[in-house]
Amino acid sequence: MLHYEAFNKQVLKDHQLVCGDHIVSFNHKDSYYFAIFDGVGSGVYANLAAIANASRWKKMIREGISISEACEKMAADTNRARNQKIPFTAFVAVMVTRLGSALIYVYESPNPILSRKRVTRTLKPRFYSTGNEEIGEVKIDLEEEDMLFIFSDGVSQSGMGKGRALGWGEDGVTSFIGRHCSNMEPEELLDALVEHCQKISGNQYEDDTSIIMIQASKARHLSLFSGPPRWRHDDSAYADAFRNAAGTKVICGSTTSGILARELGTRVRLLTEGEGLHSPPTYAMKGADFVTEGAIALNQAANLLYADPEEVKGKSAPEQLARLFFNSDVIDVYEGLAANEAHEMLLFKQLGIRIRREAVRAILNRLEDLGKMVHYYPF
C-alpha cells in the first residue's frame, strides 16, 4: 500500500500581485488528487479563472464524478471560452490510488515527468477528443520511491526568445530533474528548478511558474478503536475488525479495551496511573500497540494536532496518541456508537471536554486537513 506526499513550488510572474496558476491537492475515498489549473493570461483575471475551474473540478470529484469525466467536462466546456467571456484554463490533473494506479489528464499543458530508480523520462499521453477539444491521458502504475512531476507551461516555456525558440521544453525539464533528483531533497530540487527557469529567462519570471512533485512511499498505517458498539451482538464483529486491522493498533477507552479483551480471550493490565486530567492512564493488551482512556485523551489529542509536531514530545497519553497520528499516513477509525452517560456529566461540560463522538469528528477533520488518508467505520 502506497502513500503520496506532494511538494509544491510556485512563483508569480514578475510585476504581478496574484498568481494565474492554482494548485489543488486533496484526498477522496481511497485516492489522492493533485492538479495545476493555469488561467489564460496573467493577473487577477487569470487568477480568478484558475480558482473557479479548480474549485469546480474538485467539487465534481467529491460529488462522485470520475476524474476522467470531470476532466473531459472541463475541457469540453472550455471550448466555449474561446468565443465567450467565461473562465478559460489549461490544466494537468492526477489521481493515484493506494495500490499505485495513476491516471493523468493533460489539457493544453506540458506532459508529466516520471523519475524511477535514477531514470527520468517524459510520459507521453494518448490524446482523444472530448466535445471539440482534445485531452491527453496517461495510465501508469507507480512504485515505491517513484517521483512524479506535473507543472505549468511557465516551467517548460522558460527561456523562450532567449536563445530557445519555444523555451527549454519538457526535454530540458526532464534532463534537469534527472541530473539533480538523486542528490537533492524535494524542496531543494524544486527551488533549484524554478531558479533555473528564472536564469534561462534572463533572470526574470516571464510567466507564472508552478510545479508539483508527488513522491510515492510505503504507507504508515494506524487503526484506532474507540467506543463500545451500539449493540452488544456486534461485539464479536468489532473484535474481528480489531484482529484483522492494519498497522499500529490503538484503543481509546477503558470500556472499549475491556470488550475487545473479553472477545479476544485476553486481559488488560495497567501500565501507568496517569497524573490527572492532562495525563490519563495507559494500559497494555495483547495485540494492541497503545491503549489509553477515551474521551479525555481524544479531546487533548485533537487539540495537539494543531501544534507543531516537533513540540509534541512528552510522555503523557495524549501526546503519545498525537504523535501516532502525526507519524501515520493512512488512518482507519473504528468507532463504537454506544452512548456513554458519563460523558454528559456537568464536570465534563465545565471543563470543555467534548463527548467522544465530537472528539473523534474533530480528529477526523484535522487529520484530513493534514493530508492523511482517513477511513471511518461505525459500529
ChimeraX attribute file (.defattr): number of C-alpha atoms within 10 A of each C-alpha:
attribute: neighborCount
match mode: 1-to-1
recipient: residues
	/A:1	15
	/A:2	21
	/A:3	25
	/A:4	27
	/A:5	17
	/A:6	16
	/A:7	15
	/A:8	19
	/A:9	17
	/A:10	20
	/A:11	18
	/A:12	20
	/A:13	19
	/A:14	11
	/A:15	9
	/A:16	13
	/A:17	11
	/A:18	17
	/A:19	24
	/A:20	28
	/A:21	34
	/A:22	26
	/A:23	22
	/A:24	16
	/A:25	17
	/A:26	18
	/A:27	19
	/A:28	17
	/A:29	11
	/A:30	13
	/A:31	19
	/A:32	21
	/A:33	21
	/A:34	21
	/A:35	26
	/A:36	26
	/A:37	31
	/A:38	33
	/A:39	27
	/A:40	17
	/A:41	16
	/A:42	20
	/A:43	19
	/A:44	15
	/A:45	16
	/A:46	23
	/A:47	22
	/A:48	20
	/A:49	23
	/A:50	27
	/A:51	21
	/A:52	17
	/A:53	22
	/A:54	23
	/A:55	14
	/A:56	14
	/A:57	22
	/A:58	20
	/A:59	13
	/A:60	16
	/A:61	17
	/A:62	14
	/A:63	8
	/A:64	11
	/A:65	14
	/A:66	13
	/A:67	20
	/A:68	18
	/A:69	14
	/A:70	18
	/A:71	26
	/A:72	22
	/A:73	15
	/A:74	22
	/A:75	25
	/A:76	18
	/A:77	18
	/A:78	21
	/A:79	16
	/A:80	14
	/A:81	13
	/A:82	11
	/A:83	8
	/A:84	10
	/A:85	8
	/A:86	13
	/A:87	21
	/A:88	27
	/A:89	29
	/A:90	22
	/A:91	30
	/A:92	25
	/A:93	27
	/A:94	24
	/A:95	22
	/A:96	24
	/A:97	21
	/A:98	19
	/A:99	14
	/A:100	20
	/A:101	15
	/A:102	18
	/A:103	18
	/A:104	25
	/A:105	25
	/A:106	26
	/A:107	22
	/A:108	17
	/A:109	23
	/A:110	22
	/A:111	25
	/A:112	24
	/A:113	22
	/A:114	21
	/A:115	20
	/A:116	15
	/A:117	11
	/A:118	13
	/A:119	12
	/A:120	20
	/A:121	19
	/A:122	18
	/A:123	18
	/A:124	13
	/A:125	16
	/A:126	13
	/A:127	14
	/A:128	12
	/A:129	12
	/A:130	17
	/A:131	14
	/A:132	11
	/A:133	16
	/A:134	16
	/A:135	23
	/A:136	20
	/A:137	21
	/A:138	17
	/A:139	15
	/A:140	13
	/A:141	12
	/A:142	22
	/A:143	18
	/A:144	17
	/A:145	16
	/A:146	18
	/A:147	23
	/A:148	22
	/A:149	21
	/A:150	27
	/A:151	31
	/A:152	29
	/A:153	23
	/A:154	27
	/A:155	28
	/A:156	23
	/A:157	24
	/A:158	29
	/A:159	26
	/A:160	17
	/A:161	13
	/A:162	13
	/A:163	11
	/A:164	14
	/A:165	11
	/A:166	13
	/A:167	21
	/A:168	21
	/A:169	19
	/A:170	21
	/A:171	13
	/A:172	15
	/A:173	22
	/A:174	21
	/A:175	13
	/A:176	16
	/A:177	24
	/A:178	18
	/A:179	13
	/A:180	15
	/A:181	18
	/A:182	13
	/A:183	9
	/A:184	13
	/A:185	11
	/A:186	18
	/A:187	13
	/A:188	12
	/A:189	20
	/A:190	22
	/A:191	14
	/A:192	16
	/A:193	19
	/A:194	20
	/A:195	16
	/A:196	17
	/A:197	25
	/A:198	21
	/A:199	14
	/A:200	19
	/A:201	22
	/A:202	14
	/A:203	12
	/A:204	15
	/A:205	23
	/A:206	20
	/A:207	25
	/A:208	25
	/A:209	26
	/A:210	26
	/A:211	24
	/A:212	23
	/A:213	23
	/A:214	23
	/A:215	21
	/A:216	22
	/A:217	19
	/A:218	14
	/A:219	18
	/A:220	17
	/A:221	21
	/A:222	22
	/A:223	24
	/A:224	22
	/A:225	26
	/A:226	27
	/A:227	26
	/A:228	26
	/A:229	22
	/A:230	15
	/A:231	11
	/A:232	12
	/A:233	9
	/A:234	14
	/A:235	20
	/A:236	16
	/A:237	14
	/A:238	23
	/A:239	18
	/A:240	14
	/A:241	15
	/A:242	21
	/A:243	14
	/A:244	8
	/A:245	17
	/A:246	16
	/A:247	17
	/A:248	17
	/A:249	19
	/A:250	22
	/A:251	27
	/A:252	26
	/A:253	23
	/A:254	19
	/A:255	16
	/A:256	24
	/A:257	27
	/A:258	16
	/A:259	21
	/A:260	24
	/A:261	18
	/A:262	15
	/A:263	16
	/A:264	16
	/A:265	9
	/A:266	12
	/A:267	15
	/A:268	17
	/A:269	11
	/A:270	12
	/A:271	13
	/A:272	15
	/A:273	11
	/A:274	15
	/A:275	10
	/A:276	8
	/A:277	11
	/A:278	14
	/A:279	20
	/A:280	18
	/A:281	21
	/A:282	20
	/A:283	20
	/A:284	18
	/A:285	19
	/A:286	12
	/A:287	14
	/A:288	18
	/A:289	15
	/A:290	19
	/A:291	27
	/A:292	30
	/A:293	23
	/A:294	23
	/A:295	24
	/A:296	24
	/A:297	27
	/A:298	29
	/A:299	21
	/A:300	22
	/A:301	25
	/A:302	23
	/A:303	15
	/A:304	20
	/A:305	21
	/A:306	12
	/A:307	12
	/A:308	9
	/A:309	15
	/A:310	7
	/A:311	9
	/A:312	18
	/A:313	11
	/A:314	10
	/A:315	10
	/A:316	18
	/A:317	26
	/A:318	26
	/A:319	22
	/A:320	18
	/A:321	25
	/A:322	24
	/A:323	19
	/A:324	19
	/A:325	23
	/A:326	17
	/A:327	13
	/A:328	19
	/A:329	23
	/A:330	25
	/A:331	25
	/A:332	20
	/A:333	20
	/A:334	23
	/A:335	23
	/A:336	22
	/A:337	16
	/A:338	14
	/A:339	15
	/A:340	14
	/A:341	8
	/A:342	10
	/A:343	16
	/A:344	13
	/A:345	12
	/A:346	10
	/A:347	11
	/A:348	15
	/A:349	12
	/A:350	8
	/A:351	9
	/A:352	10
	/A:353	20
	/A:354	19
	/A:355	22
	/A:356	25
	/A:357	18
	/A:358	14
	/A:359	21
	/A:360	21
	/A:361	12
	/A:362	18
	/A:363	23
	/A:364	21
	/A:365	13
	/A:366	16
	/A:367	22
	/A:368	15
	/A:369	12
	/A:370	14
	/A:371	17
	/A:372	24
	/A:373	26
	/A:374	20
	/A:375	15
	/A:376	11
	/A:377	11
	/A:378	12
	/A:379	17
